[in-house]
């Protein structure tokens, strides 16, 4: 059977960039009650990267299980895909990437770890996901730019921030205001964050695309 793939993304990686890796049908972040339509249209490989959170109904567990039961291969990672894969890998959903592993292993638990505020027209993120802040802060610690205490204090500040408000500028500004880092160090830390951000969600999104690509190629051999 020829593989027919659909990918739900837009926040973690743009459709334009994703198309450079994999030729597939690209859809906006997945929402509740969408998957059945694509199963009926004959799509037999699904990549779930991004999905709707909080204000609108997220893709349901039953929908994914129903697709799996229909013989569809479902791969998840990076964002909503990572969250659902960590919950449904025992049912056959395939999880890939660091964020999936963190959810699976209980390193992180909250939905808001991957949530971002987005441009409604382009789906481009306009806030920074907590998973990216975690890794970028770790890099700053490894580089000796922040101390262990500064790392822990800034991470706690980020965790306690409402997800649409998370940004590197806001984190360093509020961190300096609260005395978590010195005013002198603030600009240096911000500069490091901007130039050396570790975009975990994008890295994992690429892994989803590469995994789906391999599946499609194997199906068509």
Legacy VTK file of the C-alpha trace (Angstrom):
# vtk DataFile Version 3.0
C-alpha trace
ASCII
DATASET POLYDATA
POINTS 221 float
0.000 0.000 0.000
1.341 3.428 -0.955
2.002 5.696 2.026
-0.090 8.848 2.329
1.162 11.152 5.085
-0.357 14.137 6.861
1.568 16.326 9.316
0.036 18.685 11.875
2.445 21.500 12.679
3.128 25.223 12.364
4.427 26.343 15.773
7.448 24.092 16.332
8.484 24.207 12.672
6.945 26.149 9.794
5.276 24.352 6.900
7.830 25.934 4.583
10.806 24.507 6.508
9.101 21.155 7.036
8.528 20.714 3.297
12.305 20.839 2.771
12.548 17.628 4.811
9.409 15.714 3.839
6.841 15.878 1.076
3.475 15.478 2.778
0.102 17.121 3.316
0.731 19.850 5.916
-2.074 20.977 8.187
-2.285 23.565 10.993
-1.892 22.386 14.612
-4.332 19.547 15.238
-7.566 20.090 17.149
-10.362 17.873 18.467
-12.400 15.768 16.013
-10.084 16.138 12.998
-8.310 12.816 12.694
-11.282 10.728 11.561
-11.655 12.846 8.431
-8.043 12.147 7.417
-8.390 8.420 8.146
-11.453 8.331 5.863
-9.461 10.163 3.158
-6.939 7.318 3.146
-4.053 8.853 5.099
-2.147 5.961 6.660
0.731 7.870 8.289
0.149 10.803 10.641
2.740 13.052 12.243
1.426 15.024 15.199
3.799 17.821 16.175
1.658 20.783 17.225
-1.880 20.940 18.518
-4.428 23.268 20.032
-4.208 23.729 23.820
-6.274 25.240 26.604
-8.742 27.660 24.972
-10.038 25.110 22.450
-10.487 21.356 22.670
-7.255 19.404 22.209
-7.024 16.251 20.101
-8.492 13.408 22.136
-6.926 10.102 23.161
-9.837 8.138 21.659
-9.359 9.785 18.256
-5.718 8.724 18.131
-6.492 5.197 19.363
-9.245 4.942 16.730
-6.731 5.937 14.012
-4.222 3.379 15.331
-6.928 0.694 15.327
-7.656 1.572 11.699
-4.036 0.683 10.853
-2.703 4.234 10.703
0.861 4.782 11.934
0.865 7.797 14.243
4.134 9.512 15.173
4.299 12.231 17.830
6.938 14.579 19.157
7.958 18.148 20.049
4.715 19.517 21.473
1.165 18.127 21.622
2.540 15.114 19.724
5.070 14.431 22.484
2.433 14.746 25.186
-0.026 12.385 23.486
2.708 9.891 22.539
3.826 9.670 26.175
0.237 8.775 27.102
-0.474 6.455 24.178
2.824 4.712 23.334
1.460 1.555 25.000
-1.370 1.658 22.424
1.073 1.852 19.517
1.631 5.583 19.016
5.295 6.207 18.229
7.015 8.904 20.291
10.290 10.525 19.285
12.579 13.191 20.707
13.651 14.719 23.977
10.298 16.279 24.955
8.501 12.950 24.468
11.114 11.222 26.641
10.748 13.896 29.343
6.971 13.411 29.470
7.292 9.619 29.320
9.839 9.534 32.154
8.007 12.064 34.339
10.760 14.694 34.090
8.020 17.153 33.085
4.258 16.768 33.474
2.378 19.979 32.724
0.886 20.804 29.306
2.219 24.334 29.655
5.823 23.099 29.300
5.328 23.129 25.519
2.538 25.701 25.180
3.192 28.954 23.339
1.207 31.999 22.323
1.069 32.170 18.519
0.340 34.450 15.597
-3.164 33.293 14.533
-2.369 33.770 10.832
1.054 32.128 10.583
1.020 29.896 13.736
4.483 31.338 14.475
5.238 31.365 18.229
5.362 34.766 19.924
6.350 33.406 23.334
9.091 30.952 24.339
8.165 27.397 25.427
9.373 26.358 28.861
11.170 23.290 27.465
13.387 25.615 25.399
14.050 27.847 28.401
15.054 24.776 30.438
17.681 23.682 27.908
18.956 27.195 27.173
19.365 27.864 30.897
21.282 24.576 31.195
23.588 25.770 28.413
24.170 29.068 30.254
25.028 27.090 33.398
27.397 24.803 31.472
29.080 27.873 29.945
29.679 29.283 33.419
27.540 32.324 32.707
25.096 31.665 35.547
25.706 29.954 38.884
23.766 26.903 40.082
21.608 29.161 42.283
20.979 31.660 39.472
20.030 28.764 37.178
17.575 27.342 39.728
16.082 30.747 40.564
15.603 31.749 36.906
14.091 28.355 36.064
11.635 28.668 38.952
10.739 32.169 37.749
10.084 30.809 34.240
8.000 27.909 35.584
5.859 30.307 37.616
5.272 32.635 34.640
2.066 32.364 32.618
2.971 30.645 29.327
2.019 33.507 26.920
4.281 35.849 28.908
7.432 33.726 28.711
10.305 35.418 26.875
14.047 35.733 27.378
13.729 39.501 27.677
11.005 39.180 30.306
12.904 36.490 32.212
16.131 38.490 32.493
14.309 41.768 33.212
12.189 40.220 35.976
15.171 38.208 37.223
17.221 41.390 37.687
14.245 43.199 39.238
13.850 40.415 41.819
17.596 40.296 42.483
18.031 36.786 41.036
20.787 38.074 38.735
22.708 41.336 38.915
21.716 44.269 36.715
25.247 44.173 35.245
24.878 40.542 34.231
21.380 40.893 32.834
22.331 42.057 29.308
25.088 39.464 29.029
22.689 36.668 29.968
19.998 37.970 27.586
22.546 38.156 24.769
23.558 34.535 25.454
19.916 33.375 25.461
19.156 35.052 22.128
22.312 33.887 20.357
22.460 30.384 21.840
18.835 29.333 22.298
18.390 25.569 22.241
15.145 25.079 20.344
14.199 21.631 21.621
10.765 21.717 20.027
12.180 22.396 16.575
14.820 19.664 16.962
12.111 17.180 17.940
9.828 18.346 15.123
12.611 17.540 12.656
12.875 14.068 14.233
9.133 13.504 13.683
9.499 14.488 10.021
12.558 12.261 9.539
10.757 9.327 11.208
7.699 9.761 8.981
9.946 10.119 5.924
11.627 6.807 6.730
8.221 5.120 7.167
7.009 6.468 3.835
10.176 5.298 2.053
9.959 1.836 3.605
6.297 1.543 2.631
7.044 2.479 -0.978
9.989 0.092 -1.459
LINES 1 222
221 0 1 2 3 4 5 6 7 8 9 10 11 12 13 14 15 16 17 18 19 20 21 22 23 24 25 26 27 28 29 30 31 32 33 34 35 36 37 38 39 40 41 42 43 44 45 46 47 48 49 50 51 52 53 54 55 56 57 58 59 60 61 62 63 64 65 66 67 68 69 70 71 72 73 74 75 76 77 78 79 80 81 82 83 84 85 86 87 88 89 90 91 92 93 94 95 96 97 98 99 100 101 102 103 104 105 106 107 108 109 110 111 112 113 114 115 116 117 118 119 120 121 122 123 124 125 126 127 128 129 130 131 132 133 134 135 136 137 138 139 140 141 142 143 144 145 146 147 148 149 150 151 152 153 154 155 156 157 158 159 160 161 162 163 164 165 166 167 168 169 170 171 172 173 174 175 176 177 178 179 180 181 182 183 184 185 186 187 188 189 190 191 192 193 194 195 196 197 198 199 200 201 202 203 204 205 206 207 208 209 210 211 212 213 214 215 216 217 218 219 220
